[in-house]
């Protein structure tokens, strides 16, 4: 069994969430211990892919006016509105997750614990690449697009995942919506969200009932242990790690 460090962060500000995720990669590189983190967002807000221009894809003036925060991730992909959801991040080496031969294979291997999580809720998840006739869709909004290893439930995309690589080291994080508020998100995302409304779903919609944050987070943790034969050892950040997070927070804020 492989020992992983486990961090449960609760609900934090978008900028701090992204700063912690970036710092996790450095923590893993220096310690060699793989890390799993589960968290939420307070206040709710947007995250943008690293290469996205906020002015082009988001009504930044409207966000500022209404007090809706937005932040750039260190990873790629499209805009995500982080509201009623459970979010995970992990920092690890390739050999911690089965030595994937490519980035796409890494998504398949890492996301296996998400597939197991959905199965434990009685759902039947599939990767988009495994669904006949499912074509790739490009969009500035994550939940409107389809990539090969996006996860589909009942034919609709649920959540989104993104990676950053540093040689053999991987940072991956992902969003699992418990419910979706497309009406709110559409007030600020410049691209029309009709495809997202048609092609995406939330856990609550797929289940036909409400699932609370703590229940899903607990099942996600159990699924991770089963999928990776992992031992999760929970610990708080050290003083040195808190300083690393503060340094990372400056970098995150400078991007937006």
C-alpha positions in Angstrom: 0.0 0.0 0.0 1.2 3.5 -0.8 1.1 6.3 1.8 -0.5 9.5 0.6 -0.8 12.7 2.6 -4.4 13.9 2.9 -5.5 17.5 3.4 -9.0 18.5 4.0 -9.2 22.3 3.6 -12.8 23.1 4.0 -14.2 26.1 2.0 -11.7 28.8 1.1 -11.3 31.9 -1.1 -10.7 31.1 -4.8 -7.2 32.8 -4.8 -6.2 30.8 -1.7 -7.5 27.6 -3.2 -5.3 28.0 -6.3 -2.3 29.1 -4.3 -2.5 26.0 -2.1 -2.9 23.7 -5.2 0.3 25.2 -6.8 2.1 24.9 -3.5 1.1 21.2 -3.3 3.2 20.4 -6.3 6.3 22.0 -4.8 5.6 20.2 -1.5 5.5 16.8 -3.3 8.6 17.5 -5.3 10.6 18.3 -2.2 9.2 15.6 0.1 8.4 12.8 -2.4 5.1 12.1 -0.6 2.0 12.2 -2.9 -0.8 14.4 -1.7 -4.6 14.4 -2.0 -6.6 17.4 -1.1 -10.4 17.9 -0.9 -11.9 21.4 -0.6 -14.7 23.8 -1.5 -15.1 27.5 -2.4 -16.2 30.4 -0.3 -17.2 32.8 -1.7 -18.2 31.2 -5.0 -16.3 32.4 -8.0 -14.7 31.6 -11.4 -11.4 30.0 -12.2 -9.9 30.4 -15.7 -7.4 28.2 -17.6 -3.8 29.5 -17.5 -3.8 30.6 -21.2 -7.2 32.4 -21.1 -7.5 36.1 -21.3 -10.0 37.2 -18.6 -11.1 40.2 -20.6 -12.0 38.1 -23.6 -13.9 35.3 -21.8 -15.4 37.0 -18.8 -17.2 40.2 -17.9 -14.5 41.2 -15.4 -16.2 44.6 -14.8 -19.4 42.9 -13.9 -17.6 40.5 -11.6 -15.9 43.4 -9.8 -19.2 45.3 -9.6 -21.0 42.3 -8.0 -18.1 41.1 -5.9 -17.7 37.8 -7.8 -14.0 36.7 -7.6 -12.1 35.2 -10.4 -8.7 33.6 -10.5 -6.4 32.0 -13.0 -5.4 28.4 -12.5 -1.9 27.0 -13.1 -3.5 24.4 -15.3 -5.2 24.7 -18.7 -8.8 24.3 -19.8 -11.8 26.6 -19.8 -13.7 28.7 -17.3 -15.3 26.9 -14.4 -17.9 28.5 -12.1 -17.1 27.1 -8.6 -20.3 27.1 -6.6 -22.0 24.2 -5.0 -19.4 21.6 -5.5 -16.7 19.4 -4.2 -13.2 20.0 -5.5 -10.1 17.8 -5.3 -6.5 18.2 -6.1 -3.6 15.8 -6.1 0.2 16.2 -6.5 2.1 13.1 -7.2 4.7 11.4 -9.4 3.9 9.3 -12.4 4.8 6.1 -10.6 2.2 6.9 -7.8 -0.6 6.5 -10.3 0.6 3.6 -12.5 3.2 5.2 -14.7 1.0 6.5 -17.5 2.6 6.5 -21.0 1.0 9.8 -22.0 -0.9 12.7 -20.6 -4.2 11.2 -21.8 -3.4 8.0 -20.1 -2.7 9.9 -16.9 -6.2 11.3 -17.0 -7.7 7.9 -17.4 -5.6 6.4 -14.5 -6.1 9.3 -12.1 -9.8 9.8 -12.9 -10.4 6.1 -12.1 -11.1 7.1 -8.5 -13.8 9.5 -9.7 -15.4 6.8 -11.8 -15.4 4.6 -8.7 -17.0 7.4 -6.7 -19.9 7.8 -9.1 -20.4 4.0 -9.2 -20.7 4.0 -5.4 -23.6 6.4 -5.8 -25.2 4.0 -8.2 -24.3 5.9 -11.4 -22.8 4.4 -14.6 -20.0 6.8 -15.7 -18.1 6.6 -19.0 -15.2 8.5 -20.5 -16.3 10.5 -23.5 -13.8 8.7 -25.7 -15.6 5.4 -24.9 -19.1 6.7 -25.9 -19.8 6.0 -29.6 -20.5 9.0 -31.7 -19.4 11.5 -29.0 -17.4 14.2 -30.7 -15.0 16.7 -29.2 -16.5 20.1 -28.6 -14.3 23.2 -28.0 -15.5 26.0 -25.8 -14.1 28.7 -23.5 -16.5 27.3 -20.8 -15.3 24.0 -19.3 -18.8 22.5 -18.9 -19.6 23.2 -22.6 -16.6 21.3 -24.0 -15.9 17.6 -24.5 -12.4 16.1 -24.4 -11.5 12.4 -24.6 -11.3 11.8 -20.9 -14.1 14.0 -19.6 -16.5 11.9 -17.5 -20.1 11.5 -18.8 -23.1 10.3 -16.7 -26.3 9.6 -18.6 -24.7 11.1 -21.7 -23.9 14.4 -20.0 -20.5 15.8 -18.8 -20.1 16.0 -15.1 -17.4 18.2 -13.7 -14.0 18.9 -15.2 -10.4 18.1 -14.6 -7.1 19.8 -15.5 -3.4 19.1 -15.2 0.0 20.8 -14.9 3.2 18.8 -15.4 6.7 19.4 -14.1 8.8 16.6 -15.6 7.5 13.4 -14.0 5.5 15.3 -11.4 1.7 15.9 -11.8 -0.7 18.4 -10.4 -4.3 17.5 -11.2 -7.4 19.1 -9.8 -11.1 18.8 -10.7 -14.5 20.1 -10.0 -17.6 18.0 -9.2 -20.8 20.1 -9.1 -23.4 19.0 -6.6 -25.7 21.4 -8.3 -25.3 23.8 -11.2 -26.3 27.5 -11.4 -26.0 28.2 -15.1 -28.2 31.2 -14.9 -25.8 32.9 -12.5 -22.7 31.9 -14.5 -24.2 33.1 -17.8 -24.4 36.7 -16.4 -20.6 36.8 -16.5 -19.3 34.3 -19.1 -19.1 36.0 -22.5 -19.8 32.8 -24.5 -23.5 31.7 -24.6 -24.0 28.8 -22.2 -26.7 26.9 -24.1 -24.4 24.0 -25.0 -23.5 23.7 -21.3 -27.1 23.6 -20.2 -27.8 20.9 -22.7 -24.6 18.8 -22.4 -23.6 19.0 -18.7 -25.1 17.7 -15.4 -24.6 17.8 -11.7 -24.5 15.1 -9.2 -27.9 16.2 -7.8 -29.5 16.1 -11.2 -28.0 12.7 -12.1 -29.1 11.2 -8.7 -32.5 12.9 -8.7 -31.8 14.0 -5.1 -29.5 16.3 -3.1 -26.1 15.0 -2.0 -24.3 17.0 0.6 -20.6 18.1 0.5 -19.5 15.9 3.4 -21.2 12.8 2.0 -19.6 13.1 -1.4 -16.2 14.1 0.0 -16.3 11.0 2.2 -17.2 8.7 -0.6 -14.5 10.3 -2.8 -11.9 9.6 -0.1 -13.0 6.0 0.3 -12.9 5.5 -3.5 -9.4 7.0 -3.7 -8.2 4.5 -1.1 -9.7 1.6 -3.0 -8.5 2.8 -6.5 -4.9 3.4 -5.6 -4.5 0.9 -2.7 -3.6 4.0 -0.7 -3.1 4.8 3.0 -4.3 8.4 3.6 -2.5 10.2 6.5 -4.1 13.5 7.4 -1.9 16.4 8.4 -1.9 20.2 8.7 0.5 22.5 6.9 3.8 23.2 8.6 5.1 26.8 9.1 7.4 26.5 6.2 4.6 25.2 4.0 2.3 28.1 5.0 5.1 30.4 3.9 5.2 28.6 0.5 1.5 29.0 0.2 1.8 32.8 0.9 4.4 33.1 -1.8 2.2 31.2 -4.2 -0.7 33.4 -3.3 1.3 36.4 -4.5 1.9 34.7 -7.8 -1.8 33.7 -8.2 -3.0 37.3 -7.6 -0.4 38.7 -10.0 -2.0 36.7 -12.9 -5.4 38.3 -12.6 
